[in-house]
Amino acid sequence: MRPKLGEILQTQGAITEEALREALAAQKTRSRPLGLILIEQGHCDEVTVHRALAKQARLPFVDLEGKTPPDRLTERLAGNSAWELEAIPVAEKEGRVIVAVGDPEKAVITDTLGFLLDAPIALAIAAPSALRSALERAYGAPDGEVESEREDVGDFEESPVVRLVHRMFEEAVQQRASDIHIEPFATKVQVRYRIDGGLVIAAEHPVDLHAPLISHVKVNAGLDIAEKRKPQDGRIEHRAGGRELDVRVSVVPTNHGESVVMRLLDREANLLSLEDLGMTSSALSWFRDVIDRPNGIFLVTGPTGSGKTTTLYAALQTLNRADRKILTVEDPVEYRIKGINQVQVQPRIGLEFSRVLKAFLRQAPNVVLVGEIRDKETAEVAIQASLTGHLVFSTVHTNDAPSAATRLLDMGVPPFLVATSLQGVLAQRLVRRLCNACKVEEEATPLERQLLNLPAGAKLFHARGCAECTRTGYRGRLGAFEWLGMDDRLRESLFQSADGAAFVAEARRGDSWTPLASDVEEKVRSGFTTVQELLRVTSMNVDEGEEILVETPDSDPEPPAQPAA
């Protein structure tokens, strides 16, 4: 355990016990380092404090007062990078370049410095004022005020790694990407963007760039740069393409190094209305009817990235009126909605979904959104809320709408509670939308006629590809939905049996359930998407011997294989 700064200074006789108590008392009311408070209170000078900080961090101290490092060293680091990193090369020893910094916490920039100087790095501590003077003697005054430059991400960071990361964000926003993937391999670092649900290779870099690139991302996300064995999650606030981005960062160790996925959330994006979700008239009518009910629980289900949160936010916006109190508990809060109280769970301090939900019920809300039902306790609290006059929205992870009810049963929720409270389930996927600039109407292929039960000579829109859609034939996505309404027959089925399979079978027999395939088929006939997307998100039955051929843009569809004789 390393010694505390106050103890080091006291042992050295630099400060008295009374001075330390005074500084510690001031620190409780001010978010400032102890050393800075001691300097401000006049108990200690800057050099003495930073000598003690160097001893605490087990780093050497270098006195830069009135000194300028040799040109052969300072020329290896660009002036704008030196000012930005607040670091200056001062010596060489045993094959390492010794770089002076003003803060021991700057150890996180070692990888970046190693990349910029193309050499192993060792850090030393210098007094900040002497360091700034040495930087000015070696490189001249910085271009403009450094602090003001920090406020504009587009201007201030000029090192190669920082420029690369900034360009990555700019390109991702320009190409409408939802995620950035940085993946290390034996001989390269690959960067991919997820656009309209599919991954495309954006760039490949030398493997030597991996360490400084990952270090820069981790520093910005507030992650432990030294921890490379465990997964880590963090967040970055970044401005790119004129937009404020909320970036969720996930770091996972792999056999070739750490892999990073950054999910981009545009905080300035306009939330979709119900009409913009892509629902058919029948789905929209059903959805409006369910969310207009005064109480009960409504579930949205689907895989990660299928738009569940967007759908629920659209419902909340519709219900958001001055005479309603709406509360949400989410992990994380993705978009801020005016007029709605939103809470983010924080498991590290015990602020779980169930605990927040229990507190919510004392706030007398009309509508409650629970980001996800993950366990029995959360499910039971949510259901109890729905039975006591609240309308509750939430999500679960299942493959289809009927399975959502059985998922609650699997968690241990009594069947009678599910049957009494559940009002409806909406399952959804996202399908790619045909590019309006290049889609063409052509005669349907035999396979398309078979899948959609179309007559001979029927026409459908097909993907072709153009500059507008980067040759994919698709631009943007829209929701594909299936919905299940709870009627007396289904409630009775849950009452009579806790067997989830029996309930699913009963749901499929009646007309309360509209399957996903029916919704996507209607979108294909209407020219919004293609049969290829229908096959991707649904399970369709094809006659034995029929071969499914997926067409590619700018290519003519091949005829289906003939059944064997």
N, C-alpha and C positions, 0 to 999 in steps of 0.2 A: 504494500500500500504506500503510494507516494506521499511525501509530507505536504502539509498545507502551506500556502504562501505566507499566511500570517505567522505560522510557527517558524518558518525559515528566517523571515525578517526579524522576528523577535530574538531568535538564537544569535543572529549576527549583530544584535544590538542596534539595528537600524530604526526600530520603533519600540515604543513602550507598550506595556500591557493595556494601559488606559487608552492609548491611541488606537490599538487594535479593537478594543471594545467599542469605541466611538465609531470606527469605520464599519464594523459588523452591524451595529445598530442602524447606520445609514443605509447599508446594503439591503436591509429588510424592506425598506420603503422605496428603493430605487433599483431598477434592473440594470445595474452596472457592475463591472468586475471590481473585485476588492482592491486590486492594485491601482486602478484608476481613481477610486475614491480616496485612497491614501495619498495619492499625488495631489488631488484637488483640495484635500483638507490641509495640505502642507506638512504632512507627517513624514513624507519620504520623497526623494527625487526620482525622476524617470529612469535614470541609469541603474540606480540601486534596485528598483522594483523589477526591472527586466533582467538584471543579473540573477535575482532570486527566481524569476520565472524560468530562466534557462536551467538553473539548478533543479527546480521542481520537475521540469520536463526531461532532465538528463541530456541536455543539449549544450554545446559550447556557446559562449557569449563572445561577440565581436564588437569592438569599439570602432564605430565609423565616424566619430566626431572629427570633422575636418579632413577626412580621408576620401580618396577616390580609387576604387579598384582598378586594376590594369585593363587597358583597352582590349587585350587579347581575350579577356573573359567577358567584359560587358558587350562586346560586339557579337557574341554568340547568342544574345537574347535581344529581341527587338524591343525598342523603347516603349511602344504602346503596351506590349505584353508585360514588361517589367513594371510599368506603372499600374497596370490593371491587377497584376498578381501581388503588387507591393513586395517585390523580391528583387535582389540584385546578386549576381555571382561575385564572390569576393576572393576565392582562392581555389587551388587544386591540391588534393592530397590523396595519395595512394589510388590514383585513377578515378577519383570522385571529384565532382565540382561542388564546392561548398557554397551554398546560397544563403544569404542573410534575409530573414523575415522579421517582422515586428511582433508577431503573435505565435506562440507555440501551437495554437490550433491550426496554423497554416500547413501543418504536416499533411493535410489532405491534398495539397497541390503538388506533392512530390512527383506523382506519376506524370502530371501535366508538364512540370518543369523538365523531367527526364526526357519527354518527347520533344520539347522545344529545343533543349540543349544537346540532345542526342548523346547523353552520357549519364552514368549513375549519379545520383544526387545525395548530398548530405546537407542537413539544415543547420543553421546557427541562428541565434537570437541577437537582435540589435535593438537599441532604443529607437522607437518610431520616428522621433523628430530627426535624429541623426541619419536614419535610413532614408527619409524623404530628402534630406539635404544631399546625401550621396547619390540618390536617383537623379536629382536635378543637375548635379555636377556632371554625371555620366551621360545623361540622355537629354538634358534640357527640361524645361517646364512641360508638364503634360498639356495635351491639346484640349483646352477648355477646362472647366471644373470637373474633376473626377466624379464627385458626388452627383452632379447633375447628369453626367453621362450614364451613371448607374441606373438612373430612373428610366432610361430609354434603352431597352435591350437591343434594339436594332442598331445602336450606335457604339455602345461602349466596349464590347468584348471583341477583341481583334486577333486573339491568338488562333492558330490554325484549327485546333480542336473546337474552340468556341464558335468560330465561323462555320465549321462543319455542322455542329448541332443546330445552330440558328438556321442555316440553309435547309437542313432536314425538316425543321418545323415549317418553314415557309413553303417548301415543296409539298409537304403533306397537306397543308391547308389549301393550297392551290389546286391539288388533285382530289380534294374532298375525301381524304383518307380519314378513317376512324381510329386507326392504330398505327404505330410505328414499331417494327420489330428489329432489334439489333442482335444478330446471331453470330457467335464465333464458331469458326471451323479450323481445321488444322493449318490451312494455308491462306485463309482470308477471313474478313469480317463482312457479313452480308447484311444489308439493310433492305427490309421489305415494308411496303405500305399495304394496309387492308383497305381496298376501295370497293364499295358496293358489295361487301361480304367476301370478296376474293383477295388473296394475297398476290402482289406483283413485286418483282425485284426492282428496287429503285437504285441501288448502288452496291459496289463491292470495293472494299478497302484492304490495304495490307494488314496482315495480322498484328504488326507492331503497333497499329493505331488502336487496338482493342482496349488496352489498359487505360490510356489517358481518356479515351472516349467514355468508357464506363465510369471512370472516376469523376469526370465532370458531371455526368448525369446524376450520380449518387450524391455528390455534394449539393447540387441544386435541389434534389429531392429530400435532403435532410437525412440521408442514410449513413450507416457506418461504413466508411470507405475501407476500413481494415478488415471487416468481416466479409470473407469471400466463400464461406462454407455453407451458409444458411440462406434461405430465401428471405427477401426483404421487400417491404411495400412502402411507398411514399407518394408525395404529391409535389407538383411543380406548378407555379403560376407563371405563364409565359405569354408574351404578346407576339403574334406572328400574323402576317397578312392583314394587319389592321384590326385583328380580333384578339380579345382576351381569352386565353385558353386555360382551362383547368385540366392539368395532365396527371393522370393516375399512373404511377410507375410501379412495375413489378420486376424484381430482379431474382433470377433463379440460377444457381450454379449448375453448369453442365461439364461434360468431360473435356471440353476445350476452353472453358472459362465461363464467365457469367453472361447469361442471356437476358436481355432487357426488352420488355414490352411496355410501350407508353400509349395509353388510351387517351385520345384527345376529346375533351368536352368543351364545346363552345358556349361560354357563359352568356354571350350576347345573342345567341341564336334565338329566333322566335319559336316558342313552343307551338306545336301543331294543334289545330282545332279538331273536333271529332270528324268534321267533313274532310279534313286533309289526311286522315289515317289510311285511306284507301278502302274503306268498308263499302260493301254493296248496300243498296237501299234496304234490303231485308235485314242485313246484319246491323246496320245503323239504327233501324227502328227497334230491334230487340235490345241493343245496347242502351239506348236512351231510356227504354222502359225499365230496365234493371236498375240503372243508376239513379233514377228518379224515385225509387222506393225509399220510405222513411227509415228503414232499418234492415238488418241482415248483413250477411257477408258475401262479397263478390270477389272471385279469384281470377287472376290472369296467370296463365302458365305458358311455358315455352323455354327453350334453351337460352343460355347466356348470349346476349347480343341480338335477341329477336325483337326488341322494341317494346318490351313489357312496361318499362318505366314511362316511355313516351305515351303509351296508351292510357296509363293511369293518370299522368299529368293532364292529358287532354280531358279526361273525365272530371278531374278536380277543377280545371279552369271553367268547365261548363257549370259546375255546382257552386263556384266561388261567387257568393253574393254577400251583401252587407249584413243580411239577417242570418247568415250561417257562420258557425265557427268550425274551421277545418284545421286539424292537426296532423302532422306527418312525422314518422320516425323512420329514418333511412340510413343506409350504410353503403356509400356516403350520400350526402345531399347533392344531387347532380345539378339541378337547376333551381334557382330561387324564383318563387312565385309570389308576386305582390299580394298581400292580404291573407297569406296562409302562414301559420306558425310551423316551422320545420326544425326538427331536432336530429342531430347525427349521433348514432350510437358510438360509444367509446368503451369497448370491452375491458381495456386496461384499468379503468376505474370503476368497473362494475355496471356501467350504463348499457345494459343489454336491451334487446327489443322488448322482452316481457316486462322489465322493470319500468321502462319509459311508458309502455302502454298502460300499466297500472296507474302511473301518475297522471296520464292523460285523462283517464276517466273521472278524475277529481276536478278537471278543468271544464266540465260540462260541454264537450264538443258535440256537433251534429254529425260530422264526417271525420273518420280517422283513416289514415293510410299507414299500413305497416309494410315497410319495404320488402320483407320476406318472412314467411313462416318457416322456421328451421327446426323447431322442436315442439314437444308436447305442451310445455308451459306457455309458450307464445301462442300456440294454436288455441288452447283453452281460454286464455285471457281474451284473445280476439273474438272468439265465438261468444263468450259471456257478454262482451261489449255489444255485439250485434243483437243479442237477445234482450238487452236493456235499453233499447231505443236509439242505438247508434248505427249508422251505415259505415261498414268497415270494408276497405279495399286492401288486398294484399296479393302476393305472388307466391307460387310454389313451382318446383321444377318437376314436371311430368311431360310425357310425350304427347298426350292428347287431353281433351277436356274431361271425359268421364273419369280418367285416372286421378284427377285432382281430388275428388272426394275420397277415393281409396287411399290416397297419400295421407290424408288426415287420419283415416282409420289406422294406417300403419304406424303413425306417431303415437297411437294409444288414445285418441279422442273417442269417447263413447259414440256409437252410431246415432243415438237419438239426438245428440247435440248437433252433429253434422246435418242430419235430416231436417232439423227444425230451423237452423240458422242459414244454411247455404241457399242463396238466391239464384246464382248462376255462375258459370265458368266460361271464360274466353281463352281459347288456346290460339297461339299465333306463331307465324314464321315471317321472314322477310324474303320477298322474291325481287329479282332485278327487273326494273322497268325498262321497256324498250325505248331506245333513243328516238325521239320524235323527228330528229333531223334526217335519219337514214333508214328508218324501218320501211319495209316494202310489203305490199299486200299481194300474196301469191296463192295459187291453188294449194290446198292442204294436201300433205303427203298421205299415203295409205295408212301409215302409223297414226298420224294425227286424226284422221277420220275415225279410226278404230277407237282411240282413246277418248275422243270427245263425242262419239256417236254422230258424226256429221254425214250428210248426204254427199254423193259424188258431185264434184265440181265446186264444193264449198271452198271459200277462201279464208286465209288467216294471215296476220301480219308476222313477218319473219325478221330476225336480226341480220344486219348487213355489216355495219362498221364504217365509221368516218372519223375525221379529225376531232369532231365534237365529243365523241365518246371514246377516244383513244383506241379506235379500231375494234372495240369489243361488241358493239351493237346494242349496248345497254348503258343507260345513264340514270343513276338514282335507284331507289328501292321503294316498294310499297308493301303494306301489310297484307298477309294472307291469314284468314281467320277461320276458326271453327267455334261453334258456341253450343252450350248446353244449358237449357232452362230447367229448373227443378219444378216438376209438377207433382200432383198427388200420388201418381203411380210410382215415381222414382223415390219420393219420400217414404212411401210404404215399403219399398224394396229395401231401403236402408234400415228402417225400423225392424223389419222381419229378420234380417240377416246381416251379420258383420262381415260376410264374405265379400271382399271387394270385387272379385271376378264376377260374381252374380250380379252386382250392381252395374258393372260395365256392360255385361251382356244385355241387361234390361234396358240400359240407355240406348244401345245400338238398335234395339227392336222398335222403339217408338219414333215419333216425329219431333221429340224435344231436342234432338241432337242433330246439328247440321255439320257434316264432316268437312275437313279441310279441303279435300279434293274438289268438292262441289264449288267452294268459293274460288279456288284457283282456276278451275275450268271456266267459270264465268268471266274471270279476268282475261283468260286467253282468248275467249270468243270476242271480248270487247276490245282487243288489240292493245292491252296494257302490258302483257308479258307473253311468254312462249311456252310451248309444250316442254321444252328442255327444262325450264324452271319448275313446271308442274311435276315432272319426273324427279327432280332434285329434292323437292320438299315433301313429296307424298309417296305412298306405296300404291302403285297402279298395277292392275292385272293386265298382262299381255298374253295373247294366245301363244300356246306352246309352239316353238319353232320360229316365232317372230323375233327379230333382232332389233334392239333399240339403238338407233343411230343418232348421235347428237351432232347437229349441224354446227359449223363454225362460220363466223362472218366471212363474207367474200368467197364462199364456196357453195357449190350446188349440192343439194341433199342427194345422197345416194339412195337408190331404191332399197327397201327392206329385203332381207334375205328371204328366199322362198322356202316354205316348209319342206322338210325332207319327204321324199316319196315313200 
